[in-house]
């Protein structure tokens, strides 16, 4: 390995480990490449597999033609046809299966902008998720940017680490200390495995819990929790914690959803927690009284407030919302 490549590898390893945004890491990657690879323009983009859209997270030089190309609905179709959505070696412009003028990206956008050569490479996580692309372009074929494609390919795992938010989300999940299962929720409501945590029946396909969790997303960085009966825990309650991880520019990862160990409801019965869930979800008093016959609702709320040492039924509801001490109506039948 030549000295410039060793230095570049060391730089990328350091960048990939930085506790900063994906955009900052990606921009640092391009700065590191510029010291070794001759190019006129560079683009690192993240691909959203659910919308098939590409969002730039770092650019250098005149990448406006690429930006316009990637706004096209058919852009991802062409990339699929060229094999760039699969794990494969970097694709150099000179290796494309048709003359550049016949490739839409080149014929309509890159050639008119003065670019004459370059290469693109897909970036994939260790577990096979397609994270995005890196494209390096030149307007002077004599610069031989494509001669560096092999070096860039050997650095693909480090490039992928710089783009992948999943490891940092897993690290945040570990901070809770008592999670017994977890997934990452996508914008479309699908779930992805969370590294380091096992699967859990409450988060399995077909479970209503992820859908309820998505209703608790209030803004990037926010968190919420609620309780859920779990038959696998001898009828006990477990806590569901939702960490809102939406980051608009980069990707489709939306939230971390954790199942945490059984909780002590401080003497409140399951029906009490369901009443609180109904009220916090906007049920009218008449609806609650019909669903939970027995003592008048006011008396019930005063009794619950006393049990959790809340000053009034109003403070009881604030406590329940703040502490996640309630069972949402959609989860009443999970046990």
BAZARO-291669 format. One record per residue (C-alpha): chain; x, y, z. Coordinates in steps of 0.5 Angstrom, whole numbers. Last residue first. Layout:
N
<r><chain>A</chain><x>X</x><y>Y</y><z>Z</z></r>
...
END
This chain:
335
<r><chain>A</chain><x>-104</x><y>-18</y><z>52</z></r>
<r><chain>A</chain><x>-104</x><y>-14</y><z>46</z></r>
<r><chain>A</chain><x>-111</x><y>-12</y><z>46</z></r>
<r><chain>A</chain><x>-111</x><y>-6</y><z>50</z></r>
<r><chain>A</chain><x>-105</x><y>-3</y><z>45</z></r>
<r><chain>A</chain><x>-109</x><y>1</y><z>41</z></r>
<r><chain>A</chain><x>-112</x><y>5</y><z>47</z></r>
<r><chain>A</chain><x>-105</x><y>7</y><z>49</z></r>
<r><chain>A</chain><x>-103</x><y>4</y><z>56</z></r>
<r><chain>A</chain><x>-101</x><y>10</y><z>61</z></r>
<r><chain>A</chain><x>-95</x><y>12</y><z>65</z></r>
<r><chain>A</chain><x>-91</x><y>15</y><z>60</z></r>
<r><chain>A</chain><x>-87</x><y>19</y><z>65</z></r>
<r><chain>A</chain><x>-89</x><y>26</y><z>62</z></r>
<r><chain>A</chain><x>-96</x><y>24</y><z>60</z></r>
<r><chain>A</chain><x>-98</x><y>20</y><z>66</z></r>
<r><chain>A</chain><x>-95</x><y>26</y><z>70</z></r>
<r><chain>A</chain><x>-99</x><y>31</y><z>66</z></r>
<r><chain>A</chain><x>-105</x><y>27</y><z>67</z></r>
<r><chain>A</chain><x>-104</x><y>26</y><z>75</z></r>
<r><chain>A</chain><x>-103</x><y>34</y><z>75</z></r>
<r><chain>A</chain><x>-110</x><y>35</y><z>72</z></r>
<r><chain>A</chain><x>-113</x><y>29</y><z>77</z></r>
<r><chain>A</chain><x>-110</x><y>33</y><z>83</z></r>
<r><chain>A</chain><x>-104</x><y>34</y><z>87</z></r>
<r><chain>A</chain><x>-101</x><y>28</y><z>84</z></r>
<r><chain>A</chain><x>-98</x><y>23</y><z>90</z></r>
<r><chain>A</chain><x>-98</x><y>17</y><z>85</z></r>
<r><chain>A</chain><x>-104</x><y>13</y><z>89</z></r>
<r><chain>A</chain><x>-107</x><y>20</y><z>91</z></r>
<r><chain>A</chain><x>-108</x><y>22</y><z>84</z></r>
<r><chain>A</chain><x>-111</x><y>15</y><z>82</z></r>
<r><chain>A</chain><x>-116</x><y>16</y><z>88</z></r>
<r><chain>A</chain><x>-118</x><y>22</y><z>85</z></r>
<r><chain>A</chain><x>-118</x><y>20</y><z>78</z></r>
<r><chain>A</chain><x>-123</x><y>14</y><z>80</z></r>
<r><chain>A</chain><x>-127</x><y>19</y><z>84</z></r>
<r><chain>A</chain><x>-128</x><y>23</y><z>78</z></r>
<r><chain>A</chain><x>-129</x><y>17</y><z>73</z></r>
<r><chain>A</chain><x>-135</x><y>15</y><z>77</z></r>
<r><chain>A</chain><x>-134</x><y>8</y><z>80</z></r>
<r><chain>A</chain><x>-136</x><y>2</y><z>76</z></r>
<r><chain>A</chain><x>-136</x><y>2</y><z>68</z></r>
<r><chain>A</chain><x>-130</x><y>3</y><z>64</z></r>
<r><chain>A</chain><x>-132</x><y>3</y><z>57</z></r>
<r><chain>A</chain><x>-138</x><y>7</y><z>58</z></r>
<r><chain>A</chain><x>-135</x><y>12</y><z>63</z></r>
<r><chain>A</chain><x>-129</x><y>13</y><z>58</z></r>
<r><chain>A</chain><x>-134</x><y>15</y><z>52</z></r>
<r><chain>A</chain><x>-138</x><y>19</y><z>57</z></r>
<r><chain>A</chain><x>-132</x><y>23</y><z>59</z></r>
<r><chain>A</chain><x>-129</x><y>24</y><z>52</z></r>
<r><chain>A</chain><x>-123</x><y>21</y><z>49</z></r>
<r><chain>A</chain><x>-118</x><y>25</y><z>47</z></r>
<r><chain>A</chain><x>-112</x><y>20</y><z>47</z></r>
<r><chain>A</chain><x>-109</x><y>23</y><z>54</z></r>
<r><chain>A</chain><x>-116</x><y>21</y><z>57</z></r>
<r><chain>A</chain><x>-116</x><y>14</y><z>53</z></r>
<r><chain>A</chain><x>-109</x><y>13</y><z>56</z></r>
<r><chain>A</chain><x>-111</x><y>15</y><z>63</z></r>
<r><chain>A</chain><x>-117</x><y>10</y><z>63</z></r>
<r><chain>A</chain><x>-112</x><y>4</y><z>60</z></r>
<r><chain>A</chain><x>-107</x><y>6</y><z>66</z></r>
<r><chain>A</chain><x>-113</x><y>5</y><z>71</z></r>
<r><chain>A</chain><x>-115</x><y>-1</y><z>68</z></r>
<r><chain>A</chain><x>-108</x><y>-4</y><z>68</z></r>
<r><chain>A</chain><x>-108</x><y>-3</y><z>76</z></r>
<r><chain>A</chain><x>-105</x><y>3</y><z>79</z></r>
<r><chain>A</chain><x>-100</x><y>1</y><z>85</z></r>
<r><chain>A</chain><x>-94</x><y>5</y><z>83</z></r>
<r><chain>A</chain><x>-94</x><y>2</y><z>76</z></r>
<r><chain>A</chain><x>-88</x><y>-2</y><z>77</z></r>
<r><chain>A</chain><x>-85</x><y>-3</y><z>70</z></r>
<r><chain>A</chain><x>-83</x><y>-9</y><z>66</z></r>
<r><chain>A</chain><x>-76</x><y>-9</y><z>62</z></r>
<r><chain>A</chain><x>-75</x><y>-4</y><z>56</z></r>
<r><chain>A</chain><x>-78</x><y>-5</y><z>49</z></r>
<r><chain>A</chain><x>-74</x><y>0</y><z>45</z></r>
<r><chain>A</chain><x>-76</x><y>4</y><z>39</z></r>
<r><chain>A</chain><x>-71</x><y>8</y><z>35</z></r>
<r><chain>A</chain><x>-74</x><y>13</y><z>30</z></r>
<r><chain>A</chain><x>-74</x><y>16</y><z>23</z></r>
<r><chain>A</chain><x>-69</x><y>13</y><z>19</z></r>
<r><chain>A</chain><x>-70</x><y>15</y><z>12</z></r>
<r><chain>A</chain><x>-64</x><y>18</y><z>10</z></r>
<r><chain>A</chain><x>-60</x><y>25</y><z>10</z></r>
<r><chain>A</chain><x>-63</x><y>32</y><z>10</z></r>
<r><chain>A</chain><x>-69</x><y>31</y><z>15</z></r>
<r><chain>A</chain><x>-65</x><y>28</y><z>21</z></r>
<r><chain>A</chain><x>-71</x><y>24</y><z>24</z></r>
<r><chain>A</chain><x>-68</x><y>21</y><z>30</z></r>
<r><chain>A</chain><x>-74</x><y>21</y><z>35</z></r>
<r><chain>A</chain><x>-73</x><y>16</y><z>41</z></r>
<r><chain>A</chain><x>-79</x><y>12</y><z>42</z></r>
<r><chain>A</chain><x>-79</x><y>8</y><z>49</z></r>
<r><chain>A</chain><x>-84</x><y>2</y><z>50</z></r>
<r><chain>A</chain><x>-84</x><y>0</y><z>57</z></r>
<r><chain>A</chain><x>-87</x><y>-7</y><z>59</z></r>
<r><chain>A</chain><x>-93</x><y>-9</y><z>63</z></r>
<r><chain>A</chain><x>-94</x><y>-16</y><z>66</z></r>
<r><chain>A</chain><x>-99</x><y>-21</y><z>64</z></r>
<r><chain>A</chain><x>-94</x><y>-27</y><z>65</z></r>
<r><chain>A</chain><x>-88</x><y>-23</y><z>61</z></r>
<r><chain>A</chain><x>-90</x><y>-27</y><z>55</z></r>
<r><chain>A</chain><x>-97</x><y>-24</y><z>55</z></r>
<r><chain>A</chain><x>-94</x><y>-17</y><z>54</z></r>
<r><chain>A</chain><x>-98</x><y>-11</y><z>57</z></r>
<r><chain>A</chain><x>-96</x><y>-4</y><z>54</z></r>
<r><chain>A</chain><x>-94</x><y>2</y><z>57</z></r>
<r><chain>A</chain><x>-92</x><y>9</y><z>54</z></r>
<r><chain>A</chain><x>-85</x><y>13</y><z>52</z></r>
<r><chain>A</chain><x>-83</x><y>19</y><z>49</z></r>
<r><chain>A</chain><x>-77</x><y>22</y><z>46</z></r>
<r><chain>A</chain><x>-75</x><y>28</y><z>42</z></r>
<r><chain>A</chain><x>-69</x><y>29</y><z>38</z></r>
<r><chain>A</chain><x>-72</x><y>31</y><z>32</z></r>
<r><chain>A</chain><x>-79</x><y>32</y><z>33</z></r>
<r><chain>A</chain><x>-86</x><y>30</y><z>36</z></r>
<r><chain>A</chain><x>-86</x><y>23</y><z>34</z></r>
<r><chain>A</chain><x>-91</x><y>19</y><z>39</z></r>
<r><chain>A</chain><x>-95</x><y>17</y><z>33</z></r>
<r><chain>A</chain><x>-90</x><y>13</y><z>30</z></r>
<r><chain>A</chain><x>-89</x><y>9</y><z>37</z></r>
<r><chain>A</chain><x>-97</x><y>7</y><z>36</z></r>
<r><chain>A</chain><x>-95</x><y>4</y><z>29</z></r>
<r><chain>A</chain><x>-89</x><y>0</y><z>32</z></r>
<r><chain>A</chain><x>-93</x><y>-3</y><z>37</z></r>
<r><chain>A</chain><x>-99</x><y>-5</y><z>32</z></r>
<r><chain>A</chain><x>-95</x><y>-12</y><z>31</z></r>
<r><chain>A</chain><x>-96</x><y>-15</y><z>24</z></r>
<r><chain>A</chain><x>-88</x><y>-16</y><z>23</z></r>
<r><chain>A</chain><x>-85</x><y>-16</y><z>30</z></r>
<r><chain>A</chain><x>-84</x><y>-11</y><z>35</z></r>
<r><chain>A</chain><x>-88</x><y>-14</y><z>41</z></r>
<r><chain>A</chain><x>-85</x><y>-20</y><z>39</z></r>
<r><chain>A</chain><x>-78</x><y>-18</y><z>41</z></r>
<r><chain>A</chain><x>-72</x><y>-18</y><z>36</z></r>
<r><chain>A</chain><x>-65</x><y>-18</y><z>40</z></r>
<r><chain>A</chain><x>-61</x><y>-12</y><z>41</z></r>
<r><chain>A</chain><x>-54</x><y>-10</y><z>39</z></r>
<r><chain>A</chain><x>-55</x><y>-8</y><z>32</z></r>
<r><chain>A</chain><x>-62</x><y>-5</y><z>31</z></r>
<r><chain>A</chain><x>-66</x><y>-9</y><z>26</z></r>
<r><chain>A</chain><x>-70</x><y>-5</y><z>21</z></r>
<r><chain>A</chain><x>-78</x><y>-4</y><z>22</z></r>
<r><chain>A</chain><x>-82</x><y>-1</y><z>16</z></r>
<r><chain>A</chain><x>-87</x><y>5</y><z>18</z></r>
<r><chain>A</chain><x>-85</x><y>9</y><z>11</z></r>
<r><chain>A</chain><x>-81</x><y>14</y><z>15</z></r>
<r><chain>A</chain><x>-77</x><y>8</y><z>18</z></r>
<r><chain>A</chain><x>-77</x><y>5</y><z>25</z></r>
<r><chain>A</chain><x>-71</x><y>2</y><z>28</z></r>
<r><chain>A</chain><x>-72</x><y>-4</y><z>32</z></r>
<r><chain>A</chain><x>-71</x><y>-6</y><z>39</z></r>
<r><chain>A</chain><x>-71</x><y>-11</y><z>44</z></r>
<r><chain>A</chain><x>-69</x><y>-12</y><z>52</z></r>
<r><chain>A</chain><x>-67</x><y>-5</y><z>53</z></r>
<r><chain>A</chain><x>-65</x><y>-4</y><z>60</z></r>
<r><chain>A</chain><x>-59</x><y>0</y><z>60</z></r>
<r><chain>A</chain><x>-62</x><y>6</y><z>57</z></r>
<r><chain>A</chain><x>-55</x><y>8</y><z>54</z></r>
<r><chain>A</chain><x>-55</x><y>2</y><z>49</z></r>
<r><chain>A</chain><x>-60</x><y>5</y><z>45</z></r>
<r><chain>A</chain><x>-56</x><y>11</y><z>44</z></r>
<r><chain>A</chain><x>-50</x><y>7</y><z>42</z></r>
<r><chain>A</chain><x>-55</x><y>3</y><z>37</z></r>
<r><chain>A</chain><x>-57</x><y>10</y><z>34</z></r>
<r><chain>A</chain><x>-50</x><y>11</y><z>33</z></r>
<r><chain>A</chain><x>-48</x><y>5</y><z>29</z></r>
<r><chain>A</chain><x>-55</x><y>6</y><z>25</z></r>
<r><chain>A</chain><x>-53</x><y>13</y><z>22</z></r>
<r><chain>A</chain><x>-49</x><y>10</y><z>16</z></r>
<r><chain>A</chain><x>-45</x><y>15</y><z>12</z></r>
<r><chain>A</chain><x>-38</x><y>15</y><z>15</z></r>
<r><chain>A</chain><x>-39</x><y>8</y><z>16</z></r>
<r><chain>A</chain><x>-40</x><y>7</y><z>8</z></r>
<r><chain>A</chain><x>-34</x><y>11</y><z>7</z></r>
<r><chain>A</chain><x>-30</x><y>7</y><z>11</z></r>
<r><chain>A</chain><x>-33</x><y>0</y><z>8</z></r>
<r><chain>A</chain><x>-31</x><y>3</y><z>1</z></r>
<r><chain>A</chain><x>-24</x><y>5</y><z>2</z></r>
<r><chain>A</chain><x>-21</x><y>-1</y><z>-2</z></r>
<r><chain>A</chain><x>-26</x><y>2</y><z>-8</z></r>
<r><chain>A</chain><x>-23</x><y>9</y><z>-7</z></r>
<r><chain>A</chain><x>-16</x><y>6</y><z>-9</z></r>
<r><chain>A</chain><x>-19</x><y>2</y><z>-15</z></r>
<r><chain>A</chain><x>-22</x><y>8</y><z>-17</z></r>
<r><chain>A</chain><x>-16</x><y>12</y><z>-17</z></r>
<r><chain>A</chain><x>-14</x><y>11</y><z>-25</z></r>
<r><chain>A</chain><x>-21</x><y>14</y><z>-26</z></r>
<r><chain>A</chain><x>-19</x><y>21</y><z>-24</z></r>
<r><chain>A</chain><x>-14</x><y>21</y><z>-30</z></r>
<r><chain>A</chain><x>-13</x><y>28</y><z>-30</z></r>
<r><chain>A</chain><x>-11</x><y>28</y><z>-37</z></r>
<r><chain>A</chain><x>-19</x><y>27</y><z>-38</z></r>
<r><chain>A</chain><x>-20</x><y>34</y><z>-36</z></r>
<r><chain>A</chain><x>-27</x><y>36</y><z>-34</z></r>
<r><chain>A</chain><x>-26</x><y>31</y><z>-28</z></r>
<r><chain>A</chain><x>-32</x><y>27</y><z>-24</z></r>
<r><chain>A</chain><x>-32</x><y>24</y><z>-18</z></r>
<r><chain>A</chain><x>-39</x><y>20</y><z>-16</z></r>
<r><chain>A</chain><x>-40</x><y>17</y><z>-9</z></r>
<r><chain>A</chain><x>-46</x><y>14</y><z>-8</z></r>
<r><chain>A</chain><x>-52</x><y>12</y><z>-2</z></r>
<r><chain>A</chain><x>-53</x><y>8</y><z>4</z></r>
<r><chain>A</chain><x>-55</x><y>1</y><z>0</z></r>
<r><chain>A</chain><x>-56</x><y>-4</y><z>6</z></r>
<r><chain>A</chain><x>-52</x><y>-10</y><z>6</z></r>
<r><chain>A</chain><x>-51</x><y>-12</y><z>13</z></r>
<r><chain>A</chain><x>-44</x><y>-9</y><z>13</z></r>
<r><chain>A</chain><x>-47</x><y>-2</y><z>10</z></r>
<r><chain>A</chain><x>-47</x><y>-1</y><z>3</z></r>
<r><chain>A</chain><x>-44</x><y>5</y><z>-2</z></r>
<r><chain>A</chain><x>-45</x><y>5</y><z>-9</z></r>
<r><chain>A</chain><x>-39</x><y>7</y><z>-13</z></r>
<r><chain>A</chain><x>-39</x><y>13</y><z>-19</z></r>
<r><chain>A</chain><x>-33</x><y>14</y><z>-24</z></r>
<r><chain>A</chain><x>-30</x><y>20</y><z>-28</z></r>
<r><chain>A</chain><x>-29</x><y>23</y><z>-35</z></r>
<r><chain>A</chain><x>-31</x><y>28</y><z>-40</z></r>
<r><chain>A</chain><x>-35</x><y>34</y><z>-36</z></r>
<r><chain>A</chain><x>-36</x><y>40</y><z>-39</z></r>
<r><chain>A</chain><x>-43</x><y>42</y><z>-37</z></r>
<r><chain>A</chain><x>-46</x><y>39</y><z>-43</z></r>
<r><chain>A</chain><x>-43</x><y>33</y><z>-42</z></r>
<r><chain>A</chain><x>-45</x><y>32</y><z>-35</z></r>
<r><chain>A</chain><x>-53</x><y>34</y><z>-36</z></r>
<r><chain>A</chain><x>-57</x><y>31</y><z>-42</z></r>
<r><chain>A</chain><x>-52</x><y>26</y><z>-45</z></r>
<r><chain>A</chain><x>-48</x><y>24</y><z>-38</z></r>
<r><chain>A</chain><x>-54</x><y>23</y><z>-34</z></r>
<r><chain>A</chain><x>-58</x><y>20</y><z>-40</z></r>
<r><chain>A</chain><x>-53</x><y>15</y><z>-42</z></r>
<r><chain>A</chain><x>-53</x><y>16</y><z>-50</z></r>
<r><chain>A</chain><x>-48</x><y>21</y><z>-50</z></r>
<r><chain>A</chain><x>-44</x><y>17</y><z>-46</z></r>
<r><chain>A</chain><x>-43</x><y>12</y><z>-51</z></r>
<r><chain>A</chain><x>-47</x><y>5</y><z>-49</z></r>
<r><chain>A</chain><x>-45</x><y>0</y><z>-44</z></r>
<r><chain>A</chain><x>-41</x><y>4</y><z>-39</z></r>
<r><chain>A</chain><x>-34</x><y>2</y><z>-38</z></r>
<r><chain>A</chain><x>-31</x><y>9</y><z>-40</z></r>
<r><chain>A</chain><x>-35</x><y>13</y><z>-35</z></r>
<r><chain>A</chain><x>-32</x><y>9</y><z>-30</z></r>
<r><chain>A</chain><x>-37</x><y>4</y><z>-25</z></r>
<r><chain>A</chain><x>-34</x><y>3</y><z>-19</z></r>
<r><chain>A</chain><x>-34</x><y>-5</y><z>-17</z></r>
<r><chain>A</chain><x>-40</x><y>-8</y><z>-15</z></r>
<r><chain>A</chain><x>-45</x><y>-8</y><z>-9</z></r>
<r><chain>A</chain><x>-52</x><y>-6</y><z>-13</z></r>
<r><chain>A</chain><x>-56</x><y>0</y><z>-14</z></r>
<r><chain>A</chain><x>-50</x><y>2</y><z>-19</z></r>
<r><chain>A</chain><x>-52</x><y>-4</y><z>-24</z></r>
<r><chain>A</chain><x>-53</x><y>1</y><z>-30</z></r>
<r><chain>A</chain><x>-60</x><y>-1</y><z>-30</z></r>
<r><chain>A</chain><x>-61</x><y>1</y><z>-23</z></r>
<r><chain>A</chain><x>-58</x><y>7</y><z>-24</z></r>
<r><chain>A</chain><x>-63</x><y>9</y><z>-30</z></r>
<r><chain>A</chain><x>-69</x><y>7</y><z>-26</z></r>
<r><chain>A</chain><x>-66</x><y>11</y><z>-20</z></r>
<r><chain>A</chain><x>-66</x><y>18</y><z>-25</z></r>
<r><chain>A</chain><x>-73</x><y>16</y><z>-27</z></r>
<r><chain>A</chain><x>-76</x><y>21</y><z>-22</z></r>
<r><chain>A</chain><x>-72</x><y>26</y><z>-24</z></r>
<r><chain>A</chain><x>-69</x><y>31</y><z>-18</z></r>
<r><chain>A</chain><x>-62</x><y>27</y><z>-19</z></r>
<r><chain>A</chain><x>-61</x><y>30</y><z>-25</z></r>
<r><chain>A</chain><x>-61</x><y>37</y><z>-23</z></r>
<r><chain>A</chain><x>-57</x><y>36</y><z>-17</z></r>
<r><chain>A</chain><x>-52</x><y>32</y><z>-22</z></r>
<r><chain>A</chain><x>-52</x><y>38</y><z>-26</z></r>
<r><chain>A</chain><x>-51</x><y>43</y><z>-20</z></r>
<r><chain>A</chain><x>-45</x><y>39</y><z>-18</z></r>
<r><chain>A</chain><x>-40</x><y>44</y><z>-20</z></r>
<r><chain>A</chain><x>-34</x><y>43</y><z>-15</z></r>
<r><chain>A</chain><x>-35</x><y>40</y><z>-8</z></r>
<r><chain>A</chain><x>-41</x><y>36</y><z>-5</z></r>
<r><chain>A</chain><x>-43</x><y>33</y><z>1</z></r>
<r><chain>A</chain><x>-50</x><y>31</y><z>4</z></r>
<r><chain>A</chain><x>-53</x><y>30</y><z>-3</z></r>
<r><chain>A</chain><x>-60</x><y>27</y><z>-3</z></r>
<r><chain>A</chain><x>-62</x><y>22</y><z>-7</z></r>
<r><chain>A</chain><x>-69</x><y>19</y><z>-8</z></r>
<r><chain>A</chain><x>-72</x><y>12</y><z>-9</z></r>
<r><chain>A</chain><x>-78</x><y>14</y><z>-4</z></r>
<r><chain>A</chain><x>-77</x><y>8</y><z>0</z></r>
<r><chain>A</chain><x>-70</x><y>6</y><z>-1</z></r>
<r><chain>A</chain><x>-67</x><y>13</y><z>1</z></r>
<r><chain>A</chain><x>-61</x><y>14</y><z>-2</z></r>
<r><chain>A</chain><x>-55</x><y>18</y><z>1</z></r>
<r><chain>A</chain><x>-51</x><y>23</y><z>-4</z></r>
<r><chain>A</chain><x>-43</x><y>24</y><z>-4</z></r>
<r><chain>A</chain><x>-41</x><y>28</y><z>-10</z></r>
<r><chain>A</chain><x>-35</x><y>31</y><z>-13</z></r>
<r><chain>A</chain><x>-33</x><y>36</y><z>-18</z></r>
<r><chain>A</chain><x>-26</x><y>37</y><z>-22</z></r>
<r><chain>A</chain><x>-22</x><y>31</y><z>-19</z></r>
<r><chain>A</chain><x>-15</x><y>29</y><z>-18</z></r>
<r><chain>A</chain><x>-15</x><y>24</y><z>-12</z></r>
<r><chain>A</chain><x>-10</x><y>25</y><z>-6</z></r>
<r><chain>A</chain><x>-11</x><y>31</y><z>-3</z></r>
<r><chain>A</chain><x>-18</x><y>32</y><z>-5</z></r>
<r><chain>A</chain><x>-20</x><y>25</y><z>-2</z></r>
<r><chain>A</chain><x>-19</x><y>28</y><z>5</z></r>
<r><chain>A</chain><x>-23</x><y>34</y><z>3</z></r>
<r><chain>A</chain><x>-28</x><y>30</y><z>0</z></r>
<r><chain>A</chain><x>-29</x><y>25</y><z>7</z></r>
<r><chain>A</chain><x>-29</x><y>32</y><z>11</z></r>
<r><chain>A</chain><x>-35</x><y>34</y><z>7</z></r>
<r><chain>A</chain><x>-38</x><y>27</y><z>8</z></r>
<r><chain>A</chain><x>-37</x><y>27</y><z>16</z></r>
<r><chain>A</chain><x>-40</x><y>34</y><z>16</z></r>
<r><chain>A</chain><x>-46</x><y>32</y><z>13</z></r>
<r><chain>A</chain><x>-47</x><y>25</y><z>17</z></r>
<r><chain>A</chain><x>-47</x><y>30</y><z>23</z></r>
<r><chain>A</chain><x>-41</x><y>29</y><z>28</z></r>
<r><chain>A</chain><x>-39</x><y>24</y><z>33</z></r>
<r><chain>A</chain><x>-33</x><y>23</y><z>29</z></r>
<r><chain>A</chain><x>-31</x><y>15</y><z>28</z></r>
<r><chain>A</chain><x>-32</x><y>15</y><z>20</z></r>
<r><chain>A</chain><x>-27</x><y>21</y><z>20</z></r>
<r><chain>A</chain><x>-22</x><y>18</y><z>24</z></r>
<r><chain>A</chain><x>-22</x><y>12</y><z>19</z></r>
<r><chain>A</chain><x>-22</x><y>16</y><z>13</z></r>
<r><chain>A</chain><x>-16</x><y>20</y><z>15</z></r>
<r><chain>A</chain><x>-12</x><y>13</y><z>17</z></r>
<r><chain>A</chain><x>-14</x><y>10</y><z>10</z></r>
<r><chain>A</chain><x>-12</x><y>17</y><z>6</z></r>
<r><chain>A</chain><x>-5</x><y>16</y><z>10</z></r>
<r><chain>A</chain><x>-4</x><y>9</y><z>8</z></r>
<r><chain>A</chain><x>-7</x><y>11</y><z>1</z></r>
<r><chain>A</chain><x>-2</x><y>17</y><z>0</z></r>
<r><chain>A</chain><x>4</x><y>12</y><z>3</z></r>
<r><chain>A</chain><x>3</x><y>7</y><z>-2</z></r>
<r><chain>A</chain><x>0</x><y>0</y><z>0</z></r>
END
